[in-house]
Amino acid sequence: MKAEIHPNYQETTVTCGCGNTFTTRSTRPELKLDICNACHPFYTGKLKFVDTAGRIDKFQKKFAAGSYASLQKPKKAKKKK
């Protein structure tokens, strides 16, 4: 590696908007995040679906049978000679 061309790799304090902080390593001395694993809905289990148009219910009713049969076109009967 060439000397004096690489950035300094140092300990970094990461601060989230929720107040959670942790230490890692980076080329920056400080990082600020909007969301982290302590406040993200996926990781906290508090994920909520906002469904104002009823799209989730419509989807569940459409695929309630467990197959895509409602989307398939009906097969034409073969003609006998």
URPEMO-V105419 format. One record per pair of residues at least 24 apart in sequence whose C-alpha atoms are under 10 Angstrom apart, sorted by the first residue. I is the first residue (numbers start at 1). J is the second residue. D is the distance in whole Angstrom. If there is no record, write none. Layout:
i->[I | I]
j->[J | J]
d->[D | D]
This chain:
none
